[in-house]
Amino acid sequence: MQWQTSRFAIALDRPRVMGIVNVTPDSFSDGGRFVSTRTALEHCEQLIREGADILDIGGESTRPGIAPVPLDEERARVLPVVREAVKFGVPISVDTYKPEVMQEVLDLGADIVNDIWALRQPGAADVVAAHPSCGVCLMHMHGEPQTMQRTPMQGDAVPQVLEFLRERSEELRRRGVSVSRIAWDPGIGFGKTVDQNFALLARQRELLHEGYPLLAGWSRKSSLGAVTGGAPAHERVTASVAAALLAVDKGAAIVRVHDVRETVAALKVWGATQSALAGHAGSKT
């Protein structure tokens, strides 16, 4: 399987690590650390050295209750970073739901649109459909960031997430976007209870039957804090790596993480185990 993007056909023969680059002063996990273009680009280069396969650059925090960022402010944060990051030789994803930002970063050479709204904002699907090859990650979100955790979704999250992502993908396909360009994100923490988030992990394989690669974004999420004694975001590294490994073991093709070095190391152990298991199965035939 491959994920077709603007400049790269990303082979998904092994799990891919997407490193998070928050160009924001108010991210829930590392707000303000990389808010300048210089520090953001230094962070990009550090994540690549640590083994990131993809960089995901975002200029607006989507933590619960946060106010939206004005268009011009998001542009000012993101565009200078993308302009330079596309020179680093790895796929560049941009975490945005604004069609104007989507168009401008794609014009700069960005590879992937990563949209928490799954292209539901007016004009967003038009931008992606008009592009000949950019990748897109469609995420499930119940409600909107300002209110999603006040009134989380009800009932069994798995079939609801599956149906939503299927409908959004079919809409894109009707617009001429090929299957190979689309990835899914179940939206851990976006309008879901702790139990629903872990149900999505436990039953993640149910989301794979449609054939779309799955991106799992568990890194430092509050649900991990909830089951580890209330650890703050910066102390959820071990839990985040564990969740990423579980997601990969249950079929995720991409994991979106803050802690690239630790995740890459853990995935090497997982990969060596998978190779040994395959070798043992081959020796018996």
Residue pairs with C-beta under 8 A, 6 or more apart in sequence:
1 12
1 13
1 213
1 253
2 9
2 10
2 11
2 12
2 180
3 9
3 10
3 12
3 135
3 180
3 181
3 183
3 213
3 253
3 254
4 10
4 133
4 135
4 178
4 180
4 181
5 91
5 111
5 112
5 133
5 134
5 135
5 181
6 106
6 109
6 110
6 111
6 112
6 131
6 133
6 134
6 135
7 91
7 109
7 111
8 91
8 111
9 180
10 16
10 53
10 54
10 91
10 135
12 213
12 253
12 254
14 271
15 248
15 252
15 253
15 254
15 255
15 267
15 270
15 271
16 53
16 54
16 253
16 254
16 255
17 51
17 52
17 53
17 54
17 254
17 255
17 257
17 260
17 263
17 264
17 267
18 52
18 53
18 54
18 55
18 56
18 93
18 215
18 254
18 255
18 256
18 257
19 44
19 47
19 48
19 50
19 52
19 54
19 55
19 56
19 257
19 258
19 260
20 56
20 58
20 219
20 256
20 257
20 258
21 34
21 40
21 43
21 44
21 47
21 55
21 56
21 57
21 58
21 81
21 85
22 29
22 30
22 31
22 33
22 34
22 58
22 61
23 34
23 35
23 37
23 40
23 57
23 58
23 59
23 77
23 78
23 81
24 31
24 32
24 35
24 58
24 59
24 60
24 61
24 69
24 77
25 31
25 32
25 35
26 32
26 61
26 63
26 66
27 61
27 63
28 61
28 63
28 220
28 222
28 233
29 219
29 220
29 233
29 234
29 258
30 234
30 258
31 61
33 39
33 43
34 40
34 42
34 43
35 77
37 80
37 81
37 84
40 57
40 81
41 81
41 84
41 85
44 55
44 57
44 81
44 85
44 88
45 88
47 55
47 260
48 55
48 88
48 90
50 260
50 261
50 264
51 260
51 261
51 264
52 90
52 260
52 264
53 90
53 91
54 90
54 91
54 92
54 93
54 111
54 112
54 254
55 85
55 88
55 90
55 91
55 92
55 93
56 93
56 94
56 95
56 112
56 114
56 256
57 78
57 81
57 82
57 85
57 92
57 93
57 94
57 95
58 78
58 94
58 95
58 96
58 114
59 69
59 73
59 74
59 75
59 77
59 78
59 95
59 96
59 101
60 68
60 69
60 74
60 95
60 96
61 69
62 116
62 145
62 190
63 145
64 145
64 146
64 148
64 149
64 150
65 145
65 146
65 147
65 149
66 145
66 146
67 146
68 145
68 146
69 77
71 98
71 100
71 101
74 96
74 98
74 101
75 100
75 101
75 104
78 94
78 96
78 101
78 105
79 104
79 105
79 108
82 92
82 94
82 105
82 108
82 109
82 110
83 108
85 92
86 92
86 108
86 109
86 110
91 111
91 112
91 135
92 105
92 109
92 110
92 111
92 112
93 110
93 111
93 112
93 113
93 114
93 135
93 137
94 101
94 102
94 105
94 110
94 112
94 113
94 114
95 114
95 115
95 116
96 102
96 105
96 113
96 114
96 115
97 115
97 116
97 117
97 121
97 124
98 121
98 124
99 121
99 122
99 123
99 124
99 126
99 127
102 113
102 115
102 124
102 127
102 128
103 127
105 113
106 113
106 127
106 131
106 134
110 134
111 134
111 135
112 134
112 135
112 136
112 137
113 119
113 124
113 127
113 128
113 134
113 135
113 136
113 137
114 136
114 137
114 139
114 185
115 121
115 124
115 136
115 137
115 138
115 139
116 139
116 141
116 145
116 187
116 190
117 124
117 139
117 141
118 138
118 139
118 140
118 141
118 164
118 165
118 168
119 125
119 128
119 136
119 138
119 168
119 171
119 172
120 168
125 171
125 172
125 175
128 134
128 136
128 172
128 177
129 172
129 175
129 176
129 177
133 181
134 181
135 181
135 182
135 183
136 172
136 177
136 181
136 182
136 183
137 182
137 183
137 184
137 185
137 215
138 165
138 168
138 169
138 172
138 182
138 183
138 184
138 185
139 184
139 185
139 186
139 187
139 190
140 160
140 161
140 164
140 165
140 185
140 186
140 187
140 190
141 148
141 187
141 190
141 191
142 148
142 152
142 153
142 187
142 190
142 191
142 192
143 151
143 152
143 153
143 191
145 190
148 190
148 191
149 191
151 191
152 191
152 192
152 193
152 196
153 160
153 191
153 192
153 193
153 196
156 199
157 192
157 196
157 197
157 199
157 200
158 199
158 200
158 203
158 206
158 207
161 186
161 187
161 200
161 207
162 206
162 207
162 210
165 184
165 186
165 207
165 210
165 212
166 210
169 179
169 182
169 184
169 210
169 212
172 182
173 179
173 182
179 211
179 212
182 212
183 212
183 213
183 214
183 215
183 253
183 254
184 207
184 210
184 212
184 213
184 214
184 215
185 214
185 215
185 216
185 217
185 256
186 200
186 204
186 207
186 214
186 216
187 217
188 197
188 200
188 201
188 216
188 217
188 218
188 221
188 223
189 197
189 221
189 222
189 223
192 200
194 223
194 226
194 227
197 221
197 223
198 223
198 227
200 207
201 216
201 218
201 243
201 246
201 247
201 250
202 250
204 214
204 216
204 247
204 250
204 251
204 252
205 250
205 251
207 214
208 214
208 251
213 253
213 254
214 247
214 251
214 252
214 253
214 254
215 252
215 253
215 254
215 255
215 256
216 243
216 244
216 247
216 248
216 252
216 254
216 255
216 256
217 255
217 256
218 224
218 240
218 243
218 244
218 247
218 255
219 240
219 243
219 244
219 255
219 256
219 257
219 258
219 259
220 233
220 234
220 236
220 237
220 240
220 258
221 236
221 240
221 243
222 233
224 231
224 236
224 239
224 240
224 243
225 231
225 232
225 233
225 236
225 239
227 239
228 236
228 239
231 239
237 259
237 262
240 257
240 258
240 259
240 263
241 259
241 262
241 263
241 266
244 252
244 255
244 257
244 263
244 266
244 267
245 266
245 267
245 270
247 255
248 255
248 267
248 270
249 270
255 263
257 263
